[in-house]
Amino acid sequence: MSFNGTYEKELAFQADRRRATVEFIKIVSDLWYDKAIELVIFRNPLIDRTVSDILNLHEYAGEFVQKPISIFDSVEIAKAISQLYLPPAKLDIGKLTYEYHLEDQKYGNALAFVSNKLKDAKAYKSIKPKDVVLYGFGRIGRLLARELMTKAGKGNQMRLRAIVTRGAINETVLEKRASLLRNDSVHGDFGGIVTVDIKNEALIINGTTVKMISANAPEDIDYTKYGINDALIIDNTGAFRDKEALTRLLNSKGAHKVLLTAPGKGIPNIVHGVNHMENNPDKIDIFSAASCTTNAITPILKAVDDSYGVVSGHLETIHAYTNDQNLVDNFHSKYRRGRAAALNMVITETGAGKAVSKALPSLEGKLTSNAIRVPVPNGSLAILNLELEKETSVEAMNTIIKKYALEGDLVEQIKYEMSDELVSSDIVGSSAPSIYDSKATIVRADGKNAVLYIWYDNEYGYSHQVIRLAKYISKVRRYSYY
């Protein structure tokens, strides 16, 4: 065959692929907005993605399971899902497509396969939507708002109703708040519409009213005045860090539960996927989502400890600078953090090593930790140097982590990365809090020491962990198939 003939066939195939992807995008959107069914592909969101995004995610999926995952197969599976009567759900079409390839001899068609795989959904209970209030509107607060409003769908789960800040609320303030939500120097433009309602002191996000409330003290707020009842209050101010202080947020009229987006004292510190099931929201009113670093390392540590046993270890986190540091040299209450954040690597402390034991008691006293703040605005790296009870190898360690990333309780938390060229900017925007760099793994010759490199988007990945925990606390977790 001539080169021209081959080239024409390649063009025709690519056109067919892209046409199928457009069809797939429509099915994904219809399932989400009509039936509250969210499709993902190996935990990667598919809503509001472009054709190129979808095709690239299929390439990643195929490399991950070492078997081609075709967009044509995904269309077939998605069509089958759309023919079923399902409750609100979150379904991994990558996993379904992979399993369909393995088991297609057992089923006559995709509909029969999907019907069998998702048969447990019939017994799933209905969900009562939960009102949500963001107390504070900083880096994490705005990312939470973006995610909550992007994934609002039909409002079956969590409904962002209000945002609490300090100071006057006027036209200028509302416009500034709206602008910060629309535009982000790290995460890009918000994929939605944000306008202001000056008369009602509110932001209109994707056509939905979110009340802006000014308050100096949380107990002064009456949320019921705004039609908000039994709300989950997500505190991202950093001002309330222990049970006594956080109880003030709980005492607001209309508040039901409180979730702190930082490590907390006297309250359960939760890494969703690891220890959330040990803390019953029927019996507990105040929760902490721990820190971004704790959420990054704990899933990997659980996998390693369960598989090999951890004798001892050291955590060194190479962390993006934060708003707590100074832009230029100036006085700071903590050592070294007063020096210009964008010009220096700054050694500082982290409590993540000790905090891990709150989620994994078996590691109590086994880890030391420290941190280096570096001149990047987002995207961090945790280095785990672990002494092990059982011997391993690079191949065996990677196989174990890949297994945890593919199946079990930590599939939302661990992303298994296979790129030889991975750098910090590549992981910005990842919804997984723990990104395992398989190409960087080091194991000592005797197999008893492993050095693991764990990337994490300390803003976006952590925000997703907060939302996962918020859904658990609010009892709005949908039927899921991962």
C-alpha positions as CSV (number, residue, x, y, z in Angstrom):
1,M,0.0,0.0,0.0
2,S,1.3,3.5,-0.8
3,F,2.2,6.0,1.9
4,N,-0.7,8.2,0.6
5,G,-3.2,5.3,1.0
6,T,-2.0,4.6,4.5
7,Y,-2.2,8.2,5.4
8,E,-5.8,8.5,4.1
9,K,-6.8,5.4,6.2
10,E,-5.2,7.0,9.3
11,L,-7.1,10.2,8.7
12,A,-10.4,8.3,8.3
13,F,-9.7,6.3,11.5
14,Q,-9.0,9.5,13.5
15,A,-12.1,11.1,12.2
16,D,-14.1,8.1,13.3
17,R,-12.5,8.2,16.7
18,R,-13.3,11.8,17.2
19,R,-16.8,11.4,16.0
20,A,-17.3,8.5,18.5
21,T,-15.8,10.8,21.2
22,V,-18.3,13.5,20.4
23,E,-21.1,10.9,20.8
24,F,-19.5,9.7,24.1
25,I,-19.4,13.3,25.5
26,K,-23.1,13.7,24.8
27,I,-24.0,10.4,26.6
28,V,-21.8,11.4,29.5
29,S,-23.6,14.8,29.7
30,D,-27.1,13.3,29.4
31,L,-26.4,10.7,32.1
32,W,-25.2,13.4,34.4
33,Y,-27.8,16.1,33.9
34,D,-30.8,13.8,33.3
35,K,-30.1,10.9,35.7
36,A,-27.4,12.2,38.1
37,I,-25.1,9.4,36.9
38,E,-21.4,10.5,36.7
39,L,-19.0,8.6,34.5
40,V,-15.3,8.6,35.2
41,I,-12.4,6.7,33.7
42,F,-10.0,5.3,36.3
43,R,-11.0,8.1,38.7
44,N,-10.5,10.9,36.1
45,P,-13.5,13.1,35.6
46,L,-15.2,13.1,32.2
47,I,-17.7,15.9,32.6
48,D,-17.0,19.0,30.6
49,R,-14.0,17.5,28.9
50,T,-12.9,18.1,25.3
51,V,-12.5,15.5,22.6
52,S,-8.7,15.6,23.0
53,D,-9.0,15.2,26.8
54,I,-11.2,12.1,26.4
55,L,-8.9,10.5,23.9
56,N,-5.8,11.2,26.1
57,L,-7.6,9.7,29.1
58,H,-8.3,6.5,27.1
59,E,-4.6,6.3,26.2
60,Y,-3.7,6.6,29.9
61,A,-6.3,4.0,30.8
62,G,-4.9,1.5,28.3
63,E,-1.4,2.0,29.5
64,F,-2.5,1.7,33.1
65,V,-4.2,-1.8,32.6
66,Q,-1.8,-2.8,29.8
67,K,-4.6,-3.5,27.5
68,P,-6.1,-1.1,24.9
69,I,-9.2,0.8,26.1
70,S,-11.1,1.9,23.0
71,I,-13.4,4.9,22.8
72,F,-15.7,2.7,20.6
73,D,-16.0,0.3,23.5
74,S,-16.6,3.1,25.9
75,V,-19.5,4.3,23.7
76,E,-21.0,0.9,23.7
77,I,-20.8,0.5,27.5
78,A,-22.1,4.1,28.1
79,K,-25.1,3.4,25.8
80,A,-25.8,0.3,27.8
81,I,-25.7,2.2,31.1
82,S,-28.1,4.8,29.7
83,Q,-30.7,2.0,29.1
84,L,-30.7,1.0,32.7
85,Y,-32.8,2.4,35.5
86,L,-30.1,3.4,38.1
87,P,-30.1,5.6,41.1
88,P,-27.7,8.6,41.3
89,A,-24.3,6.9,40.8
90,K,-20.6,7.3,40.1
91,L,-19.3,4.7,37.6
92,D,-15.8,4.0,36.4
93,I,-16.3,3.2,32.7
94,G,-12.6,2.4,32.3
95,K,-12.9,-0.4,34.8
96,L,-16.2,-1.6,33.2
97,T,-14.7,-1.6,29.7
98,Y,-11.6,-3.4,30.9
99,E,-13.7,-6.1,32.7
100,Y,-16.0,-6.4,29.6
101,H,-12.9,-7.3,27.5
102,L,-12.0,-10.0,30.1
103,E,-15.5,-11.4,30.4
104,D,-17.2,-10.8,27.0
105,Q,-17.5,-14.5,26.4
106,K,-19.8,-14.8,29.3
107,Y,-22.3,-12.2,28.0
108,G,-24.3,-11.8,24.8
109,N,-23.9,-8.1,24.7
110,A,-22.8,-5.0,26.6
111,L,-26.3,-4.4,28.1
112,A,-26.3,-7.9,29.7
113,F,-22.8,-7.3,31.0
114,V,-23.6,-3.9,32.5
115,S,-26.9,-5.1,34.0
116,N,-25.1,-7.9,35.9
117,K,-22.2,-5.7,37.1
118,L,-24.5,-3.0,38.4
119,K,-27.2,-5.2,39.8
120,D,-26.5,-4.1,43.4
121,A,-27.6,-0.5,42.5
122,K,-31.2,-1.6,42.7
123,A,-31.0,-1.9,46.5
124,Y,-29.4,1.5,46.9
125,K,-31.3,4.0,49.1
126,S,-32.4,7.4,48.0
127,I,-30.3,10.4,49.0
128,K,-31.4,13.5,50.9
129,P,-29.5,16.5,49.5
130,K,-27.3,18.5,52.0
131,D,-27.0,22.2,52.3
132,V,-23.4,23.4,52.5
133,V,-21.8,26.6,53.8
134,L,-18.2,27.6,53.1
135,Y,-16.9,29.4,56.2
136,G,-14.0,31.3,54.6
137,F,-13.3,31.8,50.9
138,G,-9.5,31.4,50.4
139,R,-7.5,29.0,48.2
140,I,-9.3,25.9,49.4
141,G,-12.7,27.5,49.8
142,R,-12.7,28.7,46.2
143,L,-11.6,25.4,44.8
144,L,-14.4,23.7,46.9
145,A,-16.9,26.2,45.5
146,R,-15.7,25.5,41.9
147,E,-16.0,21.7,42.4
148,L,-19.3,21.8,44.2
149,M,-20.9,24.0,41.6
150,T,-19.4,22.2,38.6
151,K,-20.7,18.9,40.0
152,A,-24.0,20.2,41.2
153,G,-25.9,18.4,38.5
154,K,-29.5,18.1,39.6
155,G,-28.7,19.0,43.2
156,N,-29.0,15.4,44.4
157,Q,-26.0,15.6,46.7
158,M,-24.4,18.7,48.1
159,R,-25.9,22.2,47.5
160,L,-23.6,25.2,48.1
161,R,-25.9,27.7,49.7
162,A,-23.7,30.3,51.3
163,I,-20.2,31.7,51.9
164,V,-19.2,33.4,55.1
165,T,-16.5,36.1,55.1
166,R,-15.5,39.0,57.4
167,G,-15.9,42.6,56.6
168,A,-18.5,44.6,54.6
169,I,-20.3,43.1,51.6
170,N,-20.7,45.7,48.9
171,E,-20.5,45.9,45.1
172,T,-16.7,46.1,45.1
173,V,-16.3,43.2,47.5
174,L,-18.7,41.1,45.6
175,E,-17.0,41.8,42.3
176,K,-13.6,41.0,43.8
177,R,-14.9,37.7,45.2
178,A,-16.5,36.8,41.9
179,S,-13.3,37.7,40.0
180,L,-11.2,35.4,42.3
181,L,-13.6,32.6,41.7
182,R,-13.6,33.1,37.9
183,N,-9.8,33.4,37.5
184,D,-7.0,31.5,39.1
185,S,-3.4,31.9,38.3
186,V,-2.6,28.2,39.1
187,H,-5.8,26.3,38.1
188,G,-7.0,28.5,35.2
189,D,-10.4,29.9,34.5
190,F,-13.5,28.5,36.1
191,G,-15.5,26.5,33.6
192,G,-18.7,28.2,34.5
193,I,-20.5,31.6,34.8
194,V,-20.1,33.8,37.9
195,T,-22.1,37.1,38.2
196,V,-23.0,39.2,41.2
197,D,-26.4,40.1,42.8
198,I,-25.7,43.3,44.6
199,K,-29.2,43.7,46.0
200,N,-29.3,40.3,47.6
201,E,-25.6,40.3,48.5
202,A,-25.0,37.1,46.6
203,L,-22.9,35.4,43.9
204,I,-24.8,33.8,41.0
205,I,-22.8,30.7,40.1
206,N,-23.9,28.8,37.0
207,G,-27.3,30.4,37.5
208,T,-27.6,29.3,41.2
209,T,-27.7,31.9,44.1
210,V,-25.0,31.5,46.7
211,K,-25.6,34.0,49.6
212,M,-22.6,36.0,50.8
213,I,-22.7,36.4,54.6
214,S,-20.6,38.8,56.7
215,A,-19.8,37.7,60.3
216,N,-17.2,38.3,62.9
217,A,-18.4,35.5,65.1
218,P,-19.9,32.2,63.9
219,E,-22.5,31.9,66.6
220,D,-24.1,35.2,65.5
221,I,-25.2,33.7,62.2
222,D,-28.8,32.4,61.7
223,Y,-28.6,30.4,58.5
224,T,-32.3,29.6,58.6
225,K,-33.0,33.2,57.6
226,Y,-31.7,32.3,54.2
227,G,-33.6,29.0,53.9
228,I,-30.5,27.0,55.0
229,N,-31.2,24.1,57.3
230,D,-29.1,21.3,58.9
231,A,-26.1,22.5,56.9
232,L,-22.6,21.2,56.8
233,I,-20.3,24.0,57.6
234,I,-16.9,23.6,55.9
235,D,-14.3,25.8,57.7
236,N,-11.3,26.8,55.6
237,T,-10.3,29.9,57.5
238,G,-7.6,28.3,59.7
239,A,-8.9,30.4,62.6
240,F,-10.7,27.5,64.4
241,R,-8.4,24.6,65.1
242,D,-9.7,22.7,68.2
243,K,-13.0,21.2,69.3
244,E,-13.9,24.2,71.6
245,A,-13.4,26.7,68.8
246,L,-15.1,24.7,66.2
247,T,-18.1,24.1,68.4
248,R,-18.8,27.8,67.9
249,L,-19.5,27.1,64.2
250,L,-21.8,24.2,65.2
251,N,-23.8,26.6,67.5
252,S,-24.9,28.7,64.5
253,K,-28.7,28.3,63.9
254,G,-29.2,26.0,61.0
255,A,-25.8,24.3,61.3
256,H,-25.7,20.5,61.7
257,K,-22.1,19.3,61.2
258,V,-18.7,21.0,60.9
259,L,-15.7,19.9,58.7
260,L,-12.3,21.6,59.2
261,T,-10.0,21.7,56.2
262,A,-6.8,21.5,58.4
263,P,-5.5,19.3,61.2
264,G,-7.6,19.6,64.3
265,K,-7.2,19.0,68.0
266,G,-9.6,17.0,70.0
267,I,-11.6,15.8,66.9
268,P,-11.2,12.9,64.5
269,N,-8.6,13.6,61.8
270,I,-9.8,11.8,58.7
271,V,-8.0,10.7,55.6
272,H,-10.9,9.6,53.4
273,G,-10.4,6.0,52.1
274,V,-8.2,5.1,55.1
275,N,-10.1,5.7,58.4
276,H,-13.4,7.5,57.6
277,M,-15.5,4.4,58.2
278,E,-14.1,4.3,61.8
279,N,-15.9,7.5,62.6
280,N,-19.7,7.4,62.5
281,P,-21.3,10.7,61.5
282,D,-24.4,9.7,63.5
283,K,-22.3,10.0,66.6
284,I,-19.7,12.7,65.7
285,D,-20.5,16.3,64.8
286,I,-17.1,17.8,64.1
287,F,-14.5,16.4,61.8
288,S,-11.1,17.3,60.4
289,A,-9.9,16.5,56.9
290,A,-6.3,16.5,58.2
291,S,-3.6,18.2,56.0
292,C,-2.8,17.9,52.3
293,T,0.5,16.1,53.1
294,T,-1.2,13.7,55.4
295,N,-3.7,12.9,52.7
296,A,-0.9,12.3,50.2
297,I,1.2,9.9,52.3
298,T,-1.3,8.0,54.4
299,P,-2.8,6.0,51.5
300,I,0.6,4.9,50.3
301,L,1.8,4.1,53.9
302,K,-1.3,2.0,54.5
303,A,-0.6,0.0,51.3
304,V,3.1,-0.5,52.2
305,D,2.4,-1.3,55.9
306,D,-0.3,-3.8,55.1
307,S,1.9,-5.5,52.5
308,Y,5.4,-5.3,54.0
309,G,5.2,-3.8,57.5
310,V,6.9,-0.5,58.3
311,V,9.6,-0.6,60.9
312,S,10.5,3.1,60.8
313,G,10.8,5.9,58.3
314,H,11.4,9.5,57.5
315,L,9.1,11.8,55.5
316,E,10.6,14.8,53.6
317,T,8.0,16.9,51.9
318,I,9.1,19.3,49.1
319,H,6.1,21.7,49.4
320,A,4.9,24.6,47.3
321,Y,5.0,27.9,49.1
322,T,1.8,29.1,50.7
323,N,0.1,32.3,51.7
324,D,1.5,31.8,55.3
325,Q,5.0,32.8,54.0
326,N,6.1,36.3,53.1
327,L,6.3,37.6,49.5
328,V,9.4,39.5,50.4
329,D,11.7,39.3,53.4
330,N,9.8,40.5,56.5
331,F,9.1,39.5,60.1
332,H,7.5,36.2,60.7
333,S,6.6,34.4,63.9
334,K,8.2,31.2,62.6
335,Y,11.8,30.6,61.8
336,R,12.9,31.0,58.1
337,R,9.3,31.6,56.8
338,G,9.9,35.3,56.9
339,R,12.2,35.1,53.8
340,A,10.9,35.7,50.3
341,A,8.9,32.6,49.4
342,A,9.4,32.9,45.6
343,L,13.2,33.3,45.9
344,N,14.2,30.7,48.5
345,M,14.0,27.1,49.5
346,V,12.9,27.2,53.1
347,I,13.4,24.5,55.6
348,T,10.4,24.3,58.0
349,E,8.5,21.8,60.1
350,T,5.6,19.6,59.2
351,G,3.4,17.6,61.5
352,A,2.4,15.1,58.9
353,G,4.7,12.4,60.2
354,K,2.9,12.4,63.6
355,A,-0.5,13.1,62.1
356,V,-0.4,9.8,60.1
357,S,-0.7,7.8,63.3
358,K,-4.2,9.4,63.8
359,A,-5.4,7.6,60.7
360,L,-2.9,4.6,61.0
361,P,-2.3,3.9,64.7
362,S,0.1,1.1,63.7
363,L,2.6,3.8,62.7
364,E,2.6,5.6,66.0
365,G,6.1,6.8,66.8
366,K,7.7,5.2,63.7
367,L,8.0,8.3,61.4
368,T,10.0,11.5,61.6
369,S,9.3,14.3,59.2
370,N,10.4,17.7,57.9
371,A,9.5,20.1,55.1
372,I,11.2,22.3,52.5
373,R,9.1,25.0,51.0
374,V,10.2,25.7,47.4
375,P,9.5,28.5,44.9
376,V,6.5,27.0,43.1
377,P,2.9,28.1,43.8
378,N,1.4,24.7,43.8
379,G,2.3,21.0,43.3
380,S,4.3,19.2,46.0
381,L,6.3,16.1,46.5
382,A,6.6,13.8,49.5
383,I,9.6,11.5,49.8
384,L,9.1,8.4,52.0
385,N,12.3,6.6,53.2
386,L,11.0,3.4,54.8
387,E,12.6,0.5,56.7
388,L,10.5,-2.6,56.0
389,E,9.9,-5.8,57.9
390,K,9.6,-7.9,54.7
391,E,11.9,-7.8,51.7
392,T,10.7,-6.3,48.4
393,S,12.0,-5.1,45.1
394,V,11.2,-2.1,42.8
395,E,9.0,-4.4,40.7
396,A,7.2,-5.9,43.6
397,M,6.7,-2.6,45.3
398,N,5.3,-1.0,42.1
399,T,3.0,-4.0,41.6
400,I,1.6,-3.7,45.1
401,I,0.8,0.0,44.7
402,K,-0.6,-0.5,41.2
403,K,-3.0,-3.1,42.7
404,Y,-4.2,-0.7,45.3
405,A,-4.7,2.0,42.7
406,L,-6.8,-0.4,40.6
407,E,-9.0,-2.1,43.2
408,G,-10.0,-1.8,46.8
409,D,-10.7,1.0,49.2
410,L,-8.0,3.4,48.0
411,V,-8.8,3.7,44.3
412,E,-9.9,7.3,44.7
413,Q,-6.8,8.2,46.6
414,I,-3.9,6.6,44.7
415,K,-3.0,7.4,41.2
416,Y,-0.3,5.2,39.7
417,E,1.9,7.3,37.4
418,M,4.0,5.7,34.7
419,S,5.6,8.6,32.9
420,D,9.4,9.0,32.8
421,E,9.1,12.7,32.3
422,L,6.8,13.6,35.2
423,V,7.4,17.0,36.8
424,S,5.5,19.1,39.4
425,S,3.4,21.1,36.9
426,D,2.1,17.9,35.4
427,I,0.2,16.9,38.5
428,V,-1.6,20.2,39.0
429,G,-5.3,19.5,38.6
430,S,-5.2,15.9,39.7
431,S,-8.2,14.8,41.8
432,A,-6.2,12.1,43.5
433,P,-4.4,13.2,46.7
434,S,-1.6,10.7,46.3
435,I,0.2,10.3,42.9
436,Y,2.7,7.5,43.1
437,D,5.8,8.0,40.8
438,S,6.5,4.4,39.8
439,K,9.6,5.4,37.8
440,A,11.3,7.0,40.8
441,T,11.0,4.1,43.2
442,I,14.3,3.0,44.9
443,V,14.8,-0.2,46.9
444,R,18.0,-1.1,48.7
445,A,19.9,-4.2,47.6
446,D,18.8,-6.2,50.6
447,G,15.1,-5.3,49.9
448,K,14.5,-3.9,53.4
449,N,14.6,-0.2,52.6
450,A,12.4,1.6,50.0
451,V,12.4,5.2,48.9
452,L,9.0,6.3,47.4
453,Y,8.2,9.5,45.7
454,I,4.6,10.7,46.1
455,W,3.4,13.8,44.2
456,Y,0.3,15.8,45.2
457,D,-1.6,18.8,44.1
458,N,-1.7,20.3,47.6
459,E,-4.7,22.4,46.7
460,Y,-6.9,20.6,44.1
461,G,-6.2,17.0,45.2
462,Y,-6.7,17.9,48.8
463,S,-10.0,19.7,48.0
464,H,-11.3,16.5,46.5
465,Q,-10.5,14.6,49.6
466,V,-12.4,17.3,51.6
467,I,-15.4,16.8,49.3
468,R,-15.2,13.0,49.6
469,L,-15.3,13.3,53.4
470,A,-18.0,15.9,53.2
471,K,-20.2,13.5,51.3
472,Y,-19.6,10.8,53.8
473,I,-20.4,13.0,56.7
474,S,-23.6,14.3,54.9
475,K,-24.6,10.7,53.9
476,V,-25.0,11.7,50.3
477,R,-22.5,9.2,48.9
478,R,-24.0,7.7,45.7
479,Y,-23.9,4.1,44.5
480,S,-20.4,3.7,43.0
481,Y,-18.6,1.1,40.8
482,Y,-14.9,1.4,40.8
